[in-house]
């Protein structure tokens, strides 16, 4: 079988939609910084995701970790021999 040659009739974009004209003055990544600032999505590895049934469980576990890191260390005991 021969490959069908692509011609102008196969293009779905109408001729009145001239991309060069539509994109004139456009700025690439104009809203990228704003998007990143409002997004705090974190992807979990599959093995970690299996341990948590929902987002509330993840938040609860992370809050526990935060509380444990703020516990003051007890005074070091010296061992006398």
C-alpha positions as a Markdown table, in Angstrom:
| # | Residue | x | y | z |
|---|---|---|---|---|
| 1 | Unk | 0.0 | 0.0 | 0.0 |
| 2 | Unk | 1.2 | 3.5 | -0.8 |
| 3 | Unk | 1.1 | 6.2 | 1.8 |
| 4 | Unk | -1.5 | 8.8 | 1.1 |
| 5 | Unk | 0.2 | 12.1 | 0.3 |
| 6 | Unk | -0.8 | 15.0 | 2.5 |
| 7 | Unk | -2.0 | 18.0 | 0.6 |
| 8 | Unk | -3.7 | 21.2 | 1.5 |
| 9 | Unk | -7.2 | 19.7 | 1.4 |
| 10 | Unk | -6.3 | 17.4 | 4.3 |
| 11 | Unk | -5.5 | 20.3 | 6.6 |
| 12 | Unk | -8.3 | 20.9 | 9.0 |
| 13 | Unk | -7.4 | 24.5 | 9.7 |
| 14 | Unk | -9.5 | 26.9 | 7.6 |
| 15 | Unk | -7.7 | 29.3 | 5.3 |
| 16 | Unk | -9.2 | 32.3 | 7.1 |
| 17 | Unk | -7.4 | 31.2 | 10.2 |
| 18 | Unk | -3.9 | 32.5 | 9.4 |
| 19 | Unk | -1.7 | 31.4 | 12.4 |
| 20 | Unk | 0.9 | 34.0 | 11.7 |
| 21 | Unk | -1.7 | 36.7 | 12.0 |
| 22 | Unk | -3.4 | 35.2 | 15.0 |
| 23 | Unk | -0.2 | 34.8 | 17.0 |
| 24 | Unk | 1.2 | 38.2 | 16.1 |
| 25 | Unk | 2.3 | 39.8 | 19.3 |
| 26 | Unk | 2.0 | 36.7 | 21.4 |
| 27 | Unk | 4.5 | 36.0 | 24.1 |
| 28 | Unk | 5.6 | 32.4 | 24.8 |
| 29 | Unk | 5.2 | 31.5 | 28.5 |
| 30 | Unk | 3.5 | 34.7 | 29.4 |
| 31 | Unk | 1.6 | 33.2 | 32.3 |
| 32 | Unk | 4.1 | 30.4 | 33.2 |
| 33 | Unk | 5.4 | 32.2 | 36.4 |
| 34 | Unk | 1.9 | 32.9 | 37.6 |
| 35 | Unk | 0.9 | 29.3 | 37.1 |
| 36 | Unk | 3.9 | 28.0 | 38.9 |
| 37 | Unk | 3.3 | 30.4 | 41.8 |
| 38 | Unk | -0.2 | 29.1 | 42.4 |
| 39 | Unk | 0.5 | 25.4 | 42.0 |
| 40 | Unk | 1.9 | 23.2 | 44.7 |
| 41 | Unk | 1.3 | 19.8 | 43.2 |
| 42 | Unk | 3.6 | 17.1 | 44.3 |
| 43 | Unk | 3.7 | 13.7 | 42.6 |
| 44 | Unk | 4.3 | 10.8 | 44.8 |
| 45 | Unk | 6.2 | 7.7 | 43.8 |
| 46 | Unk | 3.9 | 4.7 | 43.3 |
| 47 | Unk | 5.1 | 2.8 | 46.4 |
| 48 | Unk | 4.5 | 5.9 | 48.6 |
| 49 | Unk | 1.1 | 6.5 | 47.0 |
| 50 | Unk | 0.0 | 3.0 | 47.9 |
| 51 | Unk | 0.5 | 3.8 | 51.6 |
| 52 | Unk | -2.1 | 6.6 | 51.5 |
| 53 | Unk | -5.7 | 6.1 | 50.5 |
| 54 | Unk | -6.4 | 9.9 | 50.0 |
| 55 | Unk | -5.0 | 13.4 | 50.3 |
| 56 | Unk | -6.2 | 13.8 | 53.9 |
| 57 | Unk | -4.0 | 10.9 | 54.9 |
| 58 | Unk | -1.0 | 12.4 | 53.2 |
| 59 | Unk | -1.6 | 15.7 | 54.9 |
| 60 | Unk | -2.0 | 14.1 | 58.3 |
| 61 | Unk | 1.3 | 12.2 | 57.9 |
| 62 | Unk | 3.2 | 15.3 | 56.9 |
| 63 | Unk | 1.8 | 17.3 | 59.8 |
| 64 | Unk | 3.0 | 14.5 | 62.1 |
| 65 | Unk | 6.5 | 14.7 | 60.6 |
| 66 | Unk | 6.4 | 18.5 | 61.1 |
| 67 | Unk | 5.5 | 18.1 | 64.7 |
| 68 | Unk | 8.2 | 15.5 | 65.3 |
| 69 | Unk | 10.9 | 17.7 | 63.8 |
| 70 | Unk | 10.0 | 20.5 | 66.3 |
| 71 | Unk | 10.3 | 18.4 | 69.4 |
| 72 | Unk | 13.3 | 19.7 | 71.4 |
| 73 | Unk | 16.1 | 17.2 | 72.0 |
| 74 | Unk | 16.6 | 16.1 | 75.5 |
| 75 | Unk | 19.9 | 16.7 | 77.3 |
| 76 | Unk | 22.5 | 14.3 | 76.3 |
| 77 | Unk | 23.3 | 11.9 | 79.1 |
| 78 | Unk | 26.9 | 11.1 | 79.8 |
| 79 | Unk | 27.7 | 7.5 | 80.5 |
| 80 | Unk | 30.3 | 6.9 | 83.3 |
| 81 | Unk | 32.3 | 3.8 | 83.2 |
